Amino acid sequence: MNPGLDKPDSHNAQQSSFLYYTALTGGILLLGLIIVPAVLPPVEQSRDAARRSTSKNNLKQIGLAIHLYDDRHDLLPAGSIERAAGQPGHSWLTAILPYIGEEPLYRQIDFN
């Protein structure tokens, strides 16, 4: 057994092991680059669908609140509520607050 002869085999084994792990890591990264773009569009589509559903529900609630306001007052909410000159007023959104479950907030508003 000549120690000088063992070194090249040891070096080849280390080099082979390094190449194996490099190829394995590269393969995993490549697989990730293929899978991630394939998975992201369906995830994004489901998020978009959830956002659309939430927006649609909010619009229905606003429409229902306007109808409830009309039923109680026999007119639609005013586009704006004027205050003294130069003072900011309120919009129709303020008028429908009690009909969308925000009555505590509505009671805190100073309409004078």
Legacy VTK file of the C-alpha trace (Angstrom):
# vtk DataFile Version 3.0
C-alpha trace
ASCII
DATASET POLYDATA
POINTS 112 float
0.000 0.000 0.000
1.584 3.112 -1.194
0.042 6.261 0.337
0.787 8.167 -2.836
-1.432 5.818 -4.817
-4.380 6.254 -2.426
-4.498 10.020 -2.869
-5.701 10.096 -6.470
-8.528 7.668 -5.650
-9.516 9.770 -2.634
-9.384 12.920 -4.742
-11.531 11.293 -7.459
-14.065 10.186 -4.823
-14.280 13.715 -3.397
-14.609 15.198 -6.862
-17.273 12.644 -7.783
-19.172 13.355 -4.550
-18.970 17.112 -5.175
-20.260 16.691 -8.731
-23.102 14.476 -7.483
-24.263 17.017 -4.900
-23.853 19.883 -7.344
-25.965 18.052 -9.920
-28.541 17.149 -7.252
-28.783 20.756 -6.061
-29.032 22.011 -9.636
-31.758 19.472 -10.388
-33.773 20.510 -7.338
-33.465 24.188 -8.281
-34.470 23.433 -11.855
-37.457 21.421 -10.649
-38.444 24.337 -8.402
-38.211 26.735 -11.320
-40.580 24.509 -13.274
-43.078 23.724 -10.491
-43.419 27.166 -8.880
-44.656 28.961 -12.023
-47.035 26.079 -12.684
-48.532 26.333 -9.177
-48.708 30.128 -8.791
-51.389 30.934 -11.413
-54.062 28.716 -9.814
-53.247 30.179 -6.388
-53.501 33.716 -7.768
-56.748 32.840 -9.563
-58.293 31.592 -6.325
-57.218 34.804 -4.552
-58.746 36.881 -7.340
-61.969 34.883 -7.099
-62.074 35.481 -3.339
-61.530 39.227 -3.841
-64.281 39.366 -6.480
-66.639 37.487 -4.188
-65.907 39.858 -1.296
-66.406 42.921 -3.501
-69.634 41.518 -4.919
-70.943 40.859 -1.403
-69.991 44.380 -0.273
-71.840 45.891 -3.245
-74.917 43.807 -2.430
-74.792 45.060 1.171
-74.564 48.670 -0.022
-77.493 48.135 -2.404
-79.568 46.557 0.360
-78.709 49.437 2.709
-79.872 51.974 0.105
-83.156 50.074 -0.307
-83.653 49.944 3.467
-82.972 53.688 3.696
-85.502 54.300 0.911
-88.106 52.100 2.621
-87.764 54.045 5.858
-87.486 57.600 4.462
-89.376 57.257 1.146
-86.412 58.749 -0.723
-82.871 57.835 -1.626
-79.994 59.148 0.481
-78.831 62.618 -0.515
-75.666 62.796 -2.579
-74.172 65.078 0.047
-75.166 66.786 3.263
-74.141 70.448 3.216
-72.633 72.164 6.215
-71.612 75.767 6.794
-69.629 77.328 3.976
-66.119 75.974 3.845
-66.874 73.095 6.194
-66.615 69.538 4.922
-69.960 67.784 4.628
-71.075 64.170 4.528
-71.965 61.930 1.604
-74.703 59.379 1.080
-72.357 56.793 2.565
-72.765 58.442 5.954
-76.551 58.187 5.661
-76.512 54.417 5.101
-74.113 53.584 7.957
-76.924 52.358 10.266
-78.111 49.998 7.522
-74.731 48.317 7.071
-74.230 47.531 10.743
-72.329 50.705 11.623
-74.910 52.412 13.840
-72.395 53.075 16.670
-70.186 54.962 14.203
-73.220 56.837 12.828
-74.150 58.032 16.342
-70.658 59.513 16.800
-70.971 61.810 13.766
-71.713 65.491 14.347
-74.117 66.602 11.599
-74.223 70.255 12.773
LINES 1 113
112 0 1 2 3 4 5 6 7 8 9 10 11 12 13 14 15 16 17 18 19 20 21 22 23 24 25 26 27 28 29 30 31 32 33 34 35 36 37 38 39 40 41 42 43 44 45 46 47 48 49 50 51 52 53 54 55 56 57 58 59 60 61 62 63 64 65 66 67 68 69 70 71 72 73 74 75 76 77 78 79 80 81 82 83 84 85 86 87 88 89 90 91 92 93 94 95 96 97 98 99 100 101 102 103 104 105 106 107 108 109 110 111
